[in-house]
Amino acid sequence: MILTMWIARHIVSVVQAYAREFKIVAIVGPRQSGKTTLARHAFPDRPYVNLEELDQRRLAQDDPRGFLDRFGAGAVIDEVQRCPDLLSYLQGHVDASAERGRFILTGSQHLGMMESITQTLAGRVGTVQLLPFSYAELQDAGRQANTLEDALFRGGYPPIFDEPRADPLRWLNAYLHTYVERDVRLTVNIRDLSAFQRFLSLCAGHAGQLLNTARLGADCGISHGTVRAWLSVLEAGFVVTLLRPHHENFRKRLVKAPKLYFLDTGLLVRLLQIETPDQLKIHPLRGAVFENWVLAELLKSYLNRGQPAQMYFWRDQAGHEVDLVRDSGSHLDAWECKSGMTYNTEWAESLDFWRRLAGPRAGRLNLVYGGRKSFAHRDVKVAGWTDVSATAPEIR
């Protein structure tokens, strides 16, 4: 296997630290997020085996003990969800030794893999989640987008950045086709793939909004139960995430529904049928796409440092809202997301309202906008879109 161009991943030190603490390290994330490249660069001396290859998968299925004995000193085992029974034999294999970090596993389907890990490898495995490139990683490599619209349009999937002239539109079309035709079939028995494709596109139209499963089902012609099952499929494939409302009510009646977000804006933009970055300048969902991008960048910042994301939103039934809230225990950090390029002082009013309600629990107040200048406005850190990672503080 030929490794693609290496753009340094910020999470590599976390993966190596886990290998010093746990007998097994599992790297999970969406397909094509760079899990294999990360594992092979972090552990270059380990033998590598890919269970997507039919002959290797048959060996693992037919003779799991013999398969593992081939790697007495450990190995990188790619796409381990393709042979979930192997995990049971892996348990006995690592229990026979006190050595740490012997096996590095990768998997693209979080739901099935994590269920098996929970049942068979509890206490033996450290799990890290790898999402596509963050903007900060691309900045470090000199591969960042020049405009906000281009950053939103391309997203962060590594193959798009392997070649300077790679066409994001063509690659994302192929990715979606492969995801629907292959991964969805592996995750759940969906007979009508065209209905699932419609559902995926409808989810894109609801990105950044409160999740209304009844409306989604009605628009797609499927039942409420099917909506929930298919959303689980999208979560399992790291396509979407559901952001829950924060439980602190501050004596206010709160909404209870989660908000739906995509973890990569390239996929989101493709599903919205946006054909060029320039179309994003005037698109009615520009604000929602930008909010999705900010959330994804914050999640990557925390995950890449090995810290829990713990992200929520806050909204009461009177319409007061804060886009993102992070509960770090003693403090609640908050973010507002505005895609406009010119800062407007009125944008911070919701943060001021929320701070008064939160009182001593209010932490850092952040406003990320579509301009480039970063500065402080009263107690609010105003960050241009290129500085979004600077608004993700360490846990205090």
Phi, psi and omega per residue, in radians:
M1 nan 2.278 3.124
I2 -1.619 2.163 3.126
L3 -1.316 2.445 3.107
T4 -1.334 3.007 3.134
M5 -0.924 2.303 -3.066
W6 -1.563 2.015 2.944
I7 -1.822 2.079 -2.995
A8 -0.961 2.297 3.121
R9 -1.699 2.316 -3.115
H10 -1.162 -0.343 -3.068
I11 -1.470 -0.090 -3.002
V12 -1.055 -0.649 3.130
S13 -1.175 -0.558 3.091
V14 -1.169 -0.772 3.125
V15 -1.059 -0.774 -3.128
Q16 -1.197 -0.598 3.082
A17 -1.164 -0.709 3.094
Y18 -1.082 -0.629 -3.135
A19 -1.173 -0.373 3.071
R20 -1.497 -0.221 -3.072
E21 -1.904 -0.563 -3.055
F22 -2.043 2.686 3.089
K23 -1.231 -0.520 -3.121
I24 -2.309 2.466 3.020
V25 -2.071 2.263 3.092
A26 -1.948 2.171 3.074
I27 -1.854 1.995 -3.106
V28 -2.032 2.728 -3.134
G29 2.852 3.086 -3.113
P30 -1.158 2.731 3.052
R31 -1.024 2.442 3.108
Q32 1.218 0.397 3.093
S33 -1.569 -0.062 3.083
G34 1.784 0.328 -3.090
K35 -1.099 -0.813 -3.113
T36 -1.101 -0.817 -3.129
T37 -1.077 -0.730 3.106
L38 -1.063 -0.856 -3.095
A39 -1.081 -0.703 -3.078
R40 -1.319 -0.525 3.065
H41 -1.365 -0.603 3.135
A42 -1.273 -0.502 -3.102
F43 -2.337 1.198 -3.000
P44 -1.161 -0.352 -3.090
D45 -1.595 -0.049 -3.112
R46 -1.453 2.434 2.974
P47 -1.036 2.655 -3.074
Y48 -2.165 2.359 3.074
V49 -2.448 2.423 -3.081
N50 -2.012 2.043 -3.112
L51 -1.385 0.019 2.941
E52 -1.268 -0.418 3.111
E53 -1.326 2.205 -2.971
L54 -1.038 -0.733 -3.094
D55 -1.158 -0.685 3.115
Q56 -1.197 -0.667 3.123
R57 -1.152 -0.676 3.112
R58 -1.121 -0.717 3.088
L59 -1.055 -0.763 -3.127
A60 -1.165 -0.615 -3.131
Q61 -1.356 -0.727 -3.042
D62 -1.413 -0.582 -3.104
D63 -2.495 1.251 -3.053
P64 -1.074 -0.646 3.119
R65 -1.144 -0.784 3.108
G66 -1.113 -0.656 3.113
F67 -1.050 -0.812 -3.105
L68 -1.257 -0.562 3.126
D69 -1.128 -0.387 3.081
R70 -1.140 -0.372 -3.058
F71 -2.099 1.043 -3.087
G72 -1.041 -0.557 -3.133
A73 -1.634 0.100 3.133
G74 1.812 2.973 -3.091
A75 -2.921 2.890 2.925
V76 -1.673 2.075 -3.140
I77 -1.951 1.957 -3.026
D78 -1.588 2.516 3.086
E79 0.947 0.908 -3.042
V80 -1.188 -0.310 3.120
Q81 -1.147 -0.252 3.113
R82 -1.275 -0.257 3.108
C83 -2.447 1.234 -3.030
P84 -1.089 -0.494 3.141
D85 -1.130 -0.372 -3.135
L86 -1.091 -0.486 -3.099
L87 -1.104 -0.593 3.121
S88 -1.125 -0.712 3.114
Y89 -1.280 -0.536 3.109
L90 -1.113 -0.589 3.111
Q91 -1.002 -0.912 3.138
G92 -1.132 -0.591 -3.107
H93 -1.129 -0.787 -3.106
V94 -1.398 -0.426 3.126
D95 -1.187 -0.358 -3.132
A96 -1.359 -0.065 -3.102
S97 -2.480 2.638 3.089
A98 -1.591 0.022 -3.080
E99 -1.118 2.449 3.135
R100 -1.709 2.625 3.009
G101 1.121 0.577 -3.093
R102 -1.266 -0.697 -3.077
F103 -2.114 2.337 3.058
I104 -1.970 2.049 -3.100
L105 -1.874 2.530 2.980
T106 -2.204 2.640 3.128
G107 -2.748 2.524 -3.068
S108 -1.747 -0.256 -3.100
Q109 -2.016 1.674 -2.969
H110 -1.021 -0.740 -2.996
L111 -1.079 -0.976 -3.099
G112 -1.167 -0.703 -3.127
M113 -1.145 -0.792 -3.088
M114 -1.188 -0.586 3.078
E115 -1.077 -0.766 3.132
S116 -1.185 -0.708 3.135
I117 -1.107 -0.748 -3.138
T118 -1.055 -0.679 -3.070
Q119 -1.368 -0.586 -2.960
T120 -2.019 -0.454 -2.991
L121 -2.122 0.327 -3.127
A122 -0.985 2.306 3.127
G123 1.481 -0.172 -3.111
R124 -1.898 -0.245 -2.973
V125 -2.177 2.406 2.973
G126 -1.863 2.244 -3.033
T127 -1.920 2.268 3.046
V128 -2.129 2.544 -3.124
Q129 -1.904 2.169 -3.127
L130 -1.925 2.062 3.038
L131 -1.722 2.958 3.085
P132 -0.980 3.010 -3.081
F133 -0.869 2.418 2.942
S134 -1.482 2.818 3.096
Y135 -1.113 -0.603 3.129
A136 -1.116 -0.678 3.104
E137 -1.135 -0.727 3.112
L138 -1.175 -0.629 3.067
Q139 -1.056 -0.804 -3.121
D140 -1.057 -0.547 -3.121
A141 -1.605 0.003 -3.099
G142 1.214 0.445 -3.095
R143 -2.015 0.291 -3.071
Q144 -1.256 2.778 3.081
A145 -1.255 2.645 3.125
N146 -1.498 -0.412 -3.122
T147 -2.267 2.734 3.089
L148 -1.053 -0.749 -3.106
E149 -1.059 -0.679 3.125
D150 -1.195 -0.670 3.107
A151 -1.102 -0.760 3.114
L152 -1.150 -0.687 -3.057
F153 -1.209 -0.736 -3.073
R154 -1.405 -0.553 -3.032
G155 1.194 -2.638 -3.029
G156 -2.322 0.197 -3.102
Y157 -1.135 2.234 -3.034
P158 -0.934 -0.726 -3.093
P159 -1.026 -0.440 3.121
I160 -1.153 -0.425 -3.085
F161 -1.810 0.059 3.113
D162 -1.169 -0.639 -3.132
E163 -2.129 2.369 -3.120
P164 -1.007 -0.521 -3.078
R165 -1.823 0.299 3.126
A166 -1.046 2.428 -3.118
D167 -1.623 1.867 -3.118
P168 -1.025 -0.648 -3.109
L169 -1.065 -0.854 -3.109
R170 -1.150 -0.759 -3.117
W171 -1.139 -0.768 -3.117
L172 -1.176 -0.621 3.039
N173 -1.028 -0.805 -3.139
A174 -1.146 -0.680 3.140
Y175 -1.083 -0.822 3.140
L176 -1.097 -0.702 3.119
H177 -1.095 -0.797 3.135
T178 -1.130 -0.733 -3.130
Y179 -1.052 -0.839 -3.093
V180 -1.218 -0.779 -3.034
E181 -1.303 -0.493 -3.038
R182 -1.985 -1.061 -3.016
D183 -1.151 -0.659 3.134
V184 -1.133 -0.710 3.106
R185 -1.090 -0.605 -3.139
L186 -1.291 -0.529 -3.058
T187 -1.438 -0.737 -3.096
V188 -2.668 2.669 -3.113
N189 -1.420 1.582 3.100
I190 -1.805 1.997 -3.079
R191 -1.370 -0.695 -3.071
D192 -1.763 1.560 -3.107
L193 -1.183 -0.523 3.122
S194 -1.140 -0.631 3.080
A195 -1.156 -0.672 3.102
F196 -1.153 -0.658 3.089
Q197 -1.114 -0.708 3.074
R198 -1.090 -0.721 3.129
F199 -1.076 -0.739 3.125
L200 -1.074 -0.755 3.116
S201 -1.157 -0.662 3.102
L202 -1.149 -0.659 3.077
C203 -1.051 -0.678 3.111
A204 -1.066 -0.692 3.119
G205 -1.187 -0.315 3.126
H206 -1.825 0.166 -3.097
A207 -1.053 2.382 3.139
G208 1.383 0.082 -3.108
Q209 -1.930 2.860 3.004
L210 -1.071 2.375 -3.102
L211 -1.321 2.151 3.082
N212 -2.097 1.624 -3.040
T213 -1.156 -0.565 3.129
A214 -1.134 -0.755 3.136
R215 -1.173 -0.742 3.112
L216 -1.047 -0.769 -3.139
G217 -1.121 -0.735 3.135
A218 -1.125 -0.745 -3.136
D219 -1.147 -0.528 -3.078
C220 -1.721 -0.202 -3.127
G221 1.336 0.590 3.122
I222 -2.246 2.897 -3.074
S223 -1.385 2.876 3.099
H224 -1.032 -0.730 3.133
G225 -1.132 -0.650 3.115
T226 -1.166 -0.679 3.091
V227 -1.000 -0.821 -3.112
R228 -1.148 -0.689 3.124
A229 -1.130 -0.742 -3.120
W230 -1.255 -0.574 3.036
L231 -1.112 -0.635 3.079
S232 -1.096 -0.637 3.083
V233 -1.098 -0.779 -3.135
L234 -1.156 -0.641 3.077
E235 -1.191 -0.717 -3.133
A236 -1.080 -0.574 3.132
G237 -1.579 0.157 3.123
F238 1.027 0.577 3.063
V239 -1.530 -0.774 3.133
V240 -2.224 2.876 2.967
T241 -2.400 2.584 3.102
L242 -1.812 2.068 -3.135
L243 -1.602 2.119 -3.078
R244 -1.479 2.646 3.045
P245 -1.235 2.519 3.127
H246 -1.248 2.489 -2.993
H247 -1.381 -0.281 3.131
E248 -1.188 2.119 -3.077
N249 -1.695 -0.307 -3.137
F250 0.844 0.709 3.121
R251 1.115 0.469 3.120
K252 -2.084 2.626 3.009
R253 -1.417 2.212 -3.036
L254 -1.894 2.732 2.961
V255 -1.283 2.693 -3.080
K256 -1.960 -0.265 -3.096
A257 -1.314 2.541 3.046
P258 -1.353 2.952 3.026
K259 -1.880 2.545 -3.078
L260 -1.718 2.228 3.121
Y261 -2.319 2.573 2.991
F262 -1.630 2.523 -3.097
L263 -1.522 -0.140 3.054
D264 -2.456 2.157 -3.093
T265 -1.289 -0.377 3.044
G266 -1.039 -0.828 3.086
L267 -1.117 -0.735 -3.139
L268 -1.053 -0.836 -3.130
V269 -1.094 -0.684 3.138
R270 -1.115 -0.732 3.135
L271 -1.196 -0.443 3.074
L272 -1.430 0.034 3.115
Q273 1.100 0.546 3.042
I274 -1.457 2.202 -2.976
E275 -1.701 -0.399 -3.104
T276 -2.482 2.719 3.069
P277 -1.027 -0.622 -3.112
D278 -1.073 -0.527 3.129
Q279 -1.102 -0.425 -3.134
L280 -1.234 -0.353 -3.095
K281 -1.094 -0.579 -3.071
I282 -2.138 0.155 -3.089
H283 -1.215 2.427 -3.116
P284 -1.094 -0.379 3.132
L285 -1.765 0.288 3.124
R286 -0.955 -0.784 -3.126
G287 -1.078 -0.709 3.131
A288 -1.171 -0.696 3.114
V289 -1.113 -0.747 3.136
F290 -1.110 -0.744 3.120
E291 -1.087 -0.699 3.062
N292 -1.043 -0.751 -3.116
W293 -1.110 -0.773 -3.141
V294 -1.087 -0.801 3.125
L295 -1.025 -0.824 -3.124
A296 -1.063 -0.707 -3.141
E297 -1.155 -0.670 3.103
L298 -1.178 -0.751 3.089
L299 -1.011 -0.788 -3.139
K300 -1.093 -0.707 -3.128
S301 -1.025 -0.779 -3.117
Y302 -1.299 -0.791 3.140
L303 -1.064 -0.685 -3.121
N304 -1.207 -0.250 3.047
R305 -1.768 0.062 -3.138
G306 1.283 0.444 -3.134
Q307 -1.910 2.561 3.102
P308 -1.154 2.455 -3.094
A309 -1.256 -0.905 3.060
Q310 0.927 0.792 -3.106
M311 -1.676 2.486 3.126
Y312 -2.469 -3.121 2.878
F313 -2.255 2.919 3.127
W314 -2.337 2.259 3.090
R315 -2.668 2.332 3.047
D316 -1.791 3.016 -3.041
Q317 -1.349 -0.079 3.042
A318 -1.546 -0.062 3.088
G319 1.744 -0.048 3.055
H320 -1.248 2.414 -3.018
E321 -2.647 2.547 2.918
V322 -2.149 2.244 -3.001
D323 -1.038 -0.828 -3.053
L324 -2.428 2.425 3.085
V325 -2.325 2.350 3.048
R326 -2.024 2.170 -3.130
D327 -1.655 1.848 -3.140
S328 -1.717 0.231 3.123
G329 1.810 -1.327 -3.109
S330 -1.492 -0.399 -3.079
H331 -2.302 2.754 3.051
L332 -2.080 1.843 3.073
D333 -1.479 2.515 -3.025
A334 -2.292 2.628 3.137
W335 -2.339 2.471 2.872
E336 -2.013 2.534 -3.104
C337 -2.123 2.141 3.136
K338 -2.307 2.155 -3.049
S339 -1.438 -0.140 3.122
G340 -1.102 2.649 -3.087
M341 -1.570 -0.278 -3.113
T342 -1.967 2.140 -3.071
Y343 -1.162 2.381 3.115
N344 -2.124 2.187 -3.077
T345 -1.059 -0.430 3.129
E346 -1.169 -0.359 -3.125
W347 -1.074 -0.474 -3.064
A348 -1.510 -0.030 -3.056
E349 -1.102 -0.669 -3.135
S350 -1.151 -0.612 3.102
L351 -1.193 -0.684 3.095
D352 -1.096 -0.759 3.117
F353 -1.062 -0.817 -3.106
W354 -1.126 -0.682 3.135
R355 -1.076 -0.710 3.125
R356 -1.111 -0.652 3.114
L357 -1.241 -0.758 -3.068
A358 -1.232 -0.477 3.092
G359 1.070 -2.294 -3.059
P360 -1.165 -0.270 3.119
R361 -1.447 -0.215 3.138
A362 -1.152 2.219 3.126
G363 -1.796 -2.324 -3.130
R364 -1.284 2.397 3.082
L365 -1.864 2.202 -3.053
N366 -2.230 2.475 3.018
L367 -2.281 2.032 3.121
V368 -1.799 2.243 -3.080
Y369 -2.311 3.056 -3.024
G370 -1.430 0.071 3.041
G371 -1.549 -3.023 -3.076
R372 -1.949 -0.382 -3.085
K373 -1.373 2.422 3.067
S374 -2.023 2.442 -3.089
F375 -2.888 3.059 3.073
A376 -1.840 2.341 3.061
H377 -2.158 1.901 -2.961
R378 0.925 -2.093 -3.121
D379 -1.745 0.211 -3.086
V380 -1.791 2.273 3.014
K381 -1.472 1.965 3.120
V382 -1.681 2.100 -3.057
A383 -2.093 2.261 2.964
G384 -1.146 2.783 -3.010
W385 -1.054 -0.505 3.139
T386 -1.281 -0.241 -3.135
D387 -1.879 0.387 -3.041
V388 -1.031 -0.658 -3.093
S389 -1.155 -0.393 3.131
A390 -1.226 -0.250 3.128
T391 -1.582 0.042 3.141
A392 -1.754 1.552 -3.051
P393 -1.323 2.786 3.027
E394 -1.175 2.729 3.036
I395 -1.138 2.311 3.137
R396 -1.726 nan nan
